[in-house]
Amino acid sequence: MVEPVVTLDDLRQHLALTADQDADDLLIQGKLDAAQDLIERHLGYGLLERFETVHAVPPAIREAILQLAAWWYENREAVTDRGAPLPFGVSDIIASYREWSF
């Protein structure tokens, strides 16, 4: 498994969960892992392969992972009225760090 660049505690803080709200930790970790995986696949490279350390990963990419994982956690239905492929801003962040080749 790839080393996460955003921790469960980071996402719990982002979601404003309290210490006693730990029943969903396994679910939240799954969303976090999936968000990093999707973003890496969209970028075309592994984050730690490119930036070498967790602390070297740009804050905007870390924010995109947090936003995507939180959005998936809060919107668990497959289809919603307000559904969109990615939450606002995540696509822009990913695009700005993506390496394009033709």
Backbone bond lengths (Angstrom), bond angles and torsions (degrees), N, CA, C in turn:
res aa  C-N    CA-C-N  psi(-1)  N-CA   C-N-CA  omega(-1)  CA-C   N-CA-C  phi
1 M - - - 1.456 - - 1.526 109.82 -
2 V 1.294 115.72 144.63 1.454 122.63 -179.92 1.526 109.88 -75.32
3 E 1.324 115.62 141.81 1.465 119.96 177.63 1.528 109.43 -66.52
4 P 1.330 116.92 130.45 1.469 119.03 -179.50 1.526 111.29 -72.63
5 V 1.325 116.15 143.18 1.458 120.44 176.05 1.525 111.27 -94.42
6 V 1.328 116.39 -12.17 1.457 123.07 174.28 1.521 106.30 -126.89
7 T 1.325 117.45 131.26 1.456 121.00 -177.03 1.526 111.78 -89.85
8 L 1.321 113.88 164.85 1.462 120.20 174.78 1.526 110.09 -57.95
9 D 1.323 117.24 -41.66 1.470 120.24 178.61 1.523 111.49 -62.53
10 D 1.338 117.02 -39.08 1.469 120.24 176.68 1.523 110.57 -58.96
11 L 1.325 116.35 -45.60 1.460 120.02 -178.61 1.518 111.42 -70.76
12 R 1.317 117.55 -36.50 1.467 119.98 177.00 1.532 110.02 -61.92
13 Q 1.328 117.53 -39.66 1.468 120.93 176.18 1.521 110.21 -65.95
14 H 1.313 117.15 -42.40 1.466 121.81 178.90 1.533 110.86 -59.76
15 L 1.319 115.91 -37.94 1.466 121.48 179.56 1.527 112.63 -82.37
16 A 1.333 117.03 -5.95 1.466 123.53 -178.30 1.526 111.87 60.74
17 L 1.340 116.05 41.02 1.458 120.80 176.94 1.525 109.71 -86.56
18 T 1.300 116.81 144.69 1.455 121.29 177.55 1.522 109.43 -89.84
19 A 1.318 116.06 167.21 1.468 121.63 -176.15 1.522 112.39 -58.40
20 D 1.325 117.39 -32.04 1.467 120.02 -178.12 1.525 112.85 -82.68
21 Q 1.311 117.76 -3.00 1.467 121.66 178.62 1.525 109.57 -98.42
22 D 1.324 116.34 65.45 1.462 120.16 -175.58 1.521 113.44 -110.88
23 A 1.317 117.39 6.09 1.466 120.97 -177.48 1.532 112.20 -62.25
24 D 1.322 117.47 -29.25 1.460 121.71 -176.56 1.528 113.57 -98.94
25 D 1.318 118.40 12.74 1.466 120.37 -175.21 1.527 112.85 -56.61
26 L 1.305 117.89 -41.10 1.465 120.32 179.86 1.535 110.47 -65.15
27 L 1.309 116.35 -43.08 1.466 121.59 177.28 1.528 110.49 -63.10
28 I 1.321 116.93 -45.40 1.459 121.79 -179.84 1.522 110.63 -62.45
29 Q 1.322 117.43 -42.22 1.466 120.72 178.37 1.519 110.80 -61.78
30 G 1.321 116.41 -39.06 1.461 119.94 177.35 1.519 112.06 -62.45
31 K 1.325 117.05 -41.66 1.468 120.97 177.88 1.526 110.33 -64.61
32 L 1.326 116.20 -39.79 1.460 121.58 179.35 1.526 111.53 -64.06
33 D 1.330 116.31 -46.09 1.469 120.97 177.98 1.528 110.85 -61.34
34 A 1.327 116.36 -43.20 1.463 120.73 -179.15 1.525 111.28 -66.48
35 A 1.325 117.26 -38.02 1.472 120.80 179.41 1.519 110.67 -63.96
36 Q 1.331 116.95 -45.65 1.465 119.24 178.74 1.518 110.02 -63.66
37 D 1.319 117.66 -42.11 1.467 121.18 179.51 1.526 111.02 -60.17
38 L 1.330 117.21 -47.40 1.464 120.54 -178.53 1.528 110.85 -63.02
39 I 1.310 116.75 -43.88 1.460 120.07 -179.02 1.521 110.64 -65.07
40 E 1.319 117.64 -41.56 1.465 119.96 176.78 1.522 111.19 -62.28
41 R 1.323 117.39 -39.84 1.459 120.35 179.28 1.526 111.16 -66.92
42 H 1.329 116.91 -38.40 1.471 120.02 176.94 1.525 111.41 -67.92
43 L 1.323 116.42 -36.62 1.467 120.02 179.10 1.523 111.92 -73.45
44 G 1.318 116.50 -30.32 1.455 120.50 -178.69 1.513 113.88 88.14
45 Y 1.328 116.58 13.58 1.463 120.81 177.46 1.523 110.35 -156.22
46 G 1.329 115.20 154.53 1.449 120.93 174.69 1.522 109.71 -75.96
47 L 1.299 116.76 137.22 1.461 120.40 -175.69 1.519 112.31 -62.02
48 L 1.323 117.15 -43.37 1.459 119.07 -179.15 1.523 112.03 -77.98
49 E 1.301 117.42 -20.97 1.466 119.68 172.29 1.528 109.89 -68.89
50 R 1.314 116.36 -38.83 1.465 121.41 -177.41 1.521 112.07 -81.60
51 F 1.331 117.32 -46.83 1.466 120.76 -172.52 1.529 113.46 -100.29
52 E 1.325 116.94 -8.86 1.473 126.44 172.57 1.521 115.73 72.71
53 T 1.318 119.75 -38.82 1.465 120.78 177.03 1.525 109.24 -130.66
54 V 1.313 115.22 157.16 1.470 120.84 178.54 1.525 110.09 -58.51
55 H 1.319 117.03 -40.91 1.464 121.20 -176.42 1.526 112.88 -70.38
56 A 1.330 117.29 -18.83 1.466 120.97 178.82 1.526 112.87 -86.42
57 V 1.340 117.20 -12.49 1.471 120.36 178.01 1.531 107.63 -66.11
58 P 1.326 117.82 127.65 1.464 120.30 -178.00 1.537 112.39 -56.49
59 P 1.330 115.87 140.73 1.464 119.94 179.62 1.522 113.59 -55.68
60 A 1.322 117.53 -33.00 1.468 119.94 -179.93 1.526 111.12 -64.87
61 I 1.316 117.44 -38.19 1.467 120.02 177.94 1.521 110.00 -69.01
62 R 1.306 117.08 -41.53 1.471 119.96 176.24 1.526 110.21 -60.08
63 E 1.322 117.11 -40.52 1.466 121.87 178.13 1.524 110.76 -64.13
64 A 1.326 117.32 -40.18 1.467 120.59 178.40 1.525 110.65 -61.89
65 I 1.333 117.23 -40.84 1.468 120.92 177.84 1.521 109.90 -63.68
66 L 1.328 117.02 -45.54 1.469 120.68 178.48 1.524 111.38 -60.03
67 Q 1.333 116.43 -47.51 1.459 120.16 -178.21 1.519 111.76 -62.53
68 L 1.326 116.66 -44.17 1.458 120.39 -177.88 1.524 111.04 -66.77
69 A 1.321 117.51 -46.67 1.467 120.54 179.60 1.521 111.21 -62.76
70 A 1.322 117.11 -42.42 1.469 120.86 179.03 1.523 110.85 -64.84
71 W 1.326 116.35 -40.96 1.469 120.13 -179.91 1.526 110.77 -64.13
72 W 1.339 116.27 -43.34 1.466 119.67 176.98 1.516 111.37 -64.05
73 Y 1.322 118.14 -37.85 1.471 121.30 179.62 1.529 110.58 -66.40
74 E 1.320 116.39 -42.19 1.467 120.56 -176.19 1.520 113.06 -81.71
75 N 1.327 118.41 -16.50 1.467 123.21 -178.75 1.520 108.78 -128.45
76 R 1.316 116.32 72.37 1.467 121.06 -171.69 1.520 114.79 -80.48
77 E 1.310 118.27 -12.01 1.454 119.75 179.78 1.521 109.44 -70.71
78 A 1.317 115.99 149.42 1.463 120.91 -179.86 1.522 111.15 -65.67
79 V 1.308 116.65 -37.09 1.458 121.61 -179.27 1.520 107.65 -136.09
80 T 1.330 115.78 130.55 1.460 120.41 176.39 1.519 108.75 -131.34
81 D 1.332 115.60 162.57 1.459 119.74 178.06 1.524 111.40 -61.16
82 R 1.314 116.23 -35.74 1.457 119.68 -178.20 1.518 111.41 -98.20
83 G 1.308 115.41 14.22 1.460 120.33 -175.72 1.526 113.30 -62.87
84 A 1.301 114.01 145.84 1.457 122.75 175.89 1.519 105.99 -149.18
85 P 1.331 118.60 156.36 1.464 119.83 -177.81 1.522 112.63 -58.52
86 L 1.324 117.62 -42.37 1.462 122.61 178.67 1.525 108.56 -139.49
87 P 1.319 116.99 149.22 1.465 117.95 178.22 1.530 111.59 -64.87
88 F 1.304 115.61 156.13 1.455 122.95 -178.36 1.526 110.99 -51.37
89 G 1.297 116.62 129.41 1.456 121.77 176.30 1.511 115.08 96.10
90 V 1.320 118.51 -30.03 1.465 120.56 -176.87 1.525 110.54 -64.13
91 S 1.300 117.63 -43.98 1.478 120.59 178.69 1.517 111.30 -60.85
92 D 1.329 116.98 -40.99 1.462 120.67 179.33 1.523 111.42 -64.30
93 I 1.329 116.82 -41.62 1.461 120.61 178.94 1.523 109.69 -63.23
94 I 1.319 115.98 -48.13 1.466 119.92 -179.22 1.527 110.46 -59.56
95 A 1.319 116.81 -46.14 1.469 121.20 -178.25 1.517 111.95 -60.86
96 S 1.330 117.05 -34.98 1.462 119.03 -177.28 1.531 113.07 -72.42
97 Y 1.341 117.48 -18.51 1.463 121.34 179.28 1.535 112.92 -107.89
98 R 1.304 116.05 -2.65 1.462 120.01 -177.25 1.520 110.45 -77.24
99 E 1.306 116.02 142.32 1.457 120.27 174.84 1.516 107.76 -98.30
100 W 1.315 115.35 119.41 1.457 120.93 -177.55 1.516 109.23 -94.32
101 S 1.306 115.91 137.41 1.463 120.55 174.52 1.514 108.59 -140.78
102 F 1.299 115.42 145.10 1.452 120.49 -178.32 1.496 110.54 -126.23
